[in-house]
Amino acid sequence: MSLRFRSRRTCGFLILAASDAFDAERFLAVQSKDLVRVAPDSKEVYGLARYQTEIREGFPRARSRGIVRKTELRFLERTASDDLAYETGYFRSRVTLASGEVRTRYARYEFVLRKEGEQWKILLDKDTADGGRITEEAFRAAAPMRQAAARPSALPPR
């Protein structure tokens, strides 16, 4: 699979689209071969091989169960050099089950991205639900993806 994305913004849009579509290969194409996945809620740190297995098993299972997901990112901080970038913020994931029940999950995320060739890839992926303490208000206070992409150094007012 040959996905080309030259900007961090494109990388973010690709991961959201792939995640919401439960498209494992497109989702994994955005991950660095040196990926470090940090899962504080389960107190685990692991690499790409395990993450690939989780995604390749989990995405088809969700799709077969009729689950529909819509995810949105909002930024707290974005910092970059020519070949490395750091982004942190919140995401909101709304999942509609086959029964019609809607569940919303908020999490705080951190990405370290690295430019590999001409493509930005996720080198570190960390997210936490922070014990359920992240609220809609905190999510809305962060900079929306399109606004932050237009002004990468812009932080929301505090």
N, C-alpha and C positions, 0 to 999 in steps of 0.2 A: 504494500500500500504506500503510495507516494503522496503524502500531504505536505504542502509547502506553506509555511507561515513565517513571514519575515518580521512581524511585530509582536510585542507582548500582548497587544490588544487582540490580535487575531488568535493567539494562543488561548486567551480567556474565552473568546466566543466559541472556539472549537471545542474546548472541554465542556462548556455548558451544553452546547448542542448535542454532542456525543453522549453525555450523561443523561440528558432528558430523553434521548431516543433509545437509550440502552444499547448503544452501538459500541461494543467492547473494543473492536480494533481501532476505530477512530479515536476513542478515549485513550487507549494505550499508546497511540502514535504521538501523543503530546508529552509522554513521560520519557525522561532521560533513561538511558541504559544504566546509569548510576543512581537511579532514584532511591531516596530514603523516605520511607513512609513512617510518620510519627502519629500514633494513635493514643493520646494521653488518657482518653476515657477507658481504654482497655489496658493501659500501661504497657504498650508494645511499640517496638521499633523494628522495622523489617525492610527488605529490599524489593526490587522489581519482580523477581520470580514469584514470590508469594502474592504480590499485588496483582500480577497478571492472572494468576489462578483465581483469586477472589472475584475479579472483574469478569473474567470469562465464564465463571460459574454463576455469579449473581445476576448479571444483566439479563441473560436469556431466561432465568427463572422469574425475574420480575416481569419481563415482557409476556411470558406465557401465562402469568397470573392476571393479566389485563391491567396492570398498574400503569398509571400515567403520572409523569413527574414534570414539574416546572420549577426550575431553579434560577435564582437571581443572586448575583454578587454585588456587594457594595464595599467600597474601599475605605480604609482608615489611613493607610500609608502606602506610597509607591516610591521606590528609590531604585535608580539603575545606573550602571556604568555601561561601557560598550558591549560587554559580554556577560554580565551578571545583573540580576534584578531581584528585588525583594518586594513582595506585596503582602499586605495583611488587611483583613477586614472581616465582614460577616457574609454568610450566605443564608438564604431562606429557601428551603425545599418544600414545596407543596406536592403531596402525593395523593392521588385519587385512587382508591382501591376499586376493584371490580364491583363491589357492593355499592359504590357511590360515596362511601365515607371518605372525608378529606382529612389528612393529617399534615400538620406543619411542623417542620424542624428548623431550628435556628442553630447555627454554629459559627464559631470564630475560626478563621483559617489563616494559615501562613504558607506562602509559596516562596521558594527560592528558585528562580529560573536561570538557565544558562543557555547562551547561544551556542549551538552545536552546528558547525557549518554555517548555513544561512538561516537556521531554524531555531526558535526559542523553544526550549523544553523544560518541563518541571523537574528540578533536581531534588527539592525537598517539598513534601506535601504533608502538612500538619493541619488537623482540624479537631475541634473539641466542642461538645455541646455545653461545656462548662457547668455541668450539673443542672441544666435546664434554666440557668439564670439569664440567658440571652433573650432579650425581649424584642417585640416588634418595634418598640420605640428606639432601642439601641440600633437595630438594623436600619431603620429609616434615617437616623442621624448621620450615618456614614454616606460617603459620596456615591451616587449611582454610577454604574459602569460606564455609560456613555459620557457622562459629565467628567468622570475621572480620566477616561481615555482621551478626551479632548484637552484636558489640563492635567497631565500625569502627576505633577507635584502638588496638586490642589488637595487639601484636606478639608473636611467639613468644618464649619464653625463650631466652637465648643462653648 
